[in-house]
Amino acid sequence: MLFVYFGFILLTAFNKGAMGQTLVPGLSWGILLGAIVIVTAFVLTGLYVRWANNHYDPELRAIQKRAFAADAESPGGHS
C-alpha cells in the first residue's frame, strides 16, 4: 500500500501534466489513479483481514491456550 500511495503522490508532484491529461470528458489520469488508490486500499485491507482470520487468529488462540494451561499448572497459578 505504501508503494501505491507514495507512487501516486510522486506522480502528482513530479508529473502534473500527465496526471491532468483528460482521458474522457470529466475524467483525468489523476482522478482515475486516485480512485484506483482507494480501491486498492479496500482490496488489500480485505486480503489482510482474510489472512489474519485464517492464519494469525488460530495461531494466537493456540498460544493463549498453551499460556493459560501452563499458568494453571504452575504452583502459583490461578485455577
N, C-alpha and C positions, 0 to 999 in steps of 0.2 A: 504494500500500500504506500509505503514511503516513496518508492521509485515512481509510482504512478502520480502521486500528489506533487512531488518535487519536480518531476518531469513536466507536468502541466504548468507549474509556476515558472520554471526556467524557460519553457516555450513562450509563455506570456511575456516574460521580462525581456527576452533576447530576440524574439521573432514576432513582434507585434503585427507586422504586415501580413504574415501568413495566418495568424490567428484571426485577423479581421477580414480575411478573404471570404466572400459570400459564396456558399455552395448553391443554395436556392434562396429566393427572396425570403428574408426573415430568419435565415439560418447560416451562421458563420462557423468556421472551424473552431473558434473559441467556445461558442455555445455548445456545439456538438461534443467537443472533448471534455468540457466541463460536466455535461450530463453523463458522459462515459465514466468520469472520475467518481461521480456519485453512485452510479450503478455498480461499479467495481467495488466500492466500499461496502455496499449491501451484500454483494455476492461473496466477497472474502469474509465478511462477518458471519454469514450463513455457513460457509465451509468450516470456519474455525469452531463455531458452535456445534456443528455435526461431529467434528473430530473430537472436541472436548467431551461431548456426551458419550461417544463410543469408546474412547481410549483413556482420557485423563480422569474422568469421574470414577470409572470402575477401579482403576489403579489406586486412586485416592481413598476410596472406600475400603479396599483391601489393606492399605497401610494403616488406616484408622482402626480397622478391626484387629490387626496384629498389635497395635499400640495399646488398645483398650484391654486386650487379652493379657498382654504382658503386665499391664498395670494391675489388673485384678489378681494375677498370680504372685505379685511381689508382696513381701511381708507387710508393708505399709499401704498396700493397695486398697482402693475403695470398692467393696463388693456390693 
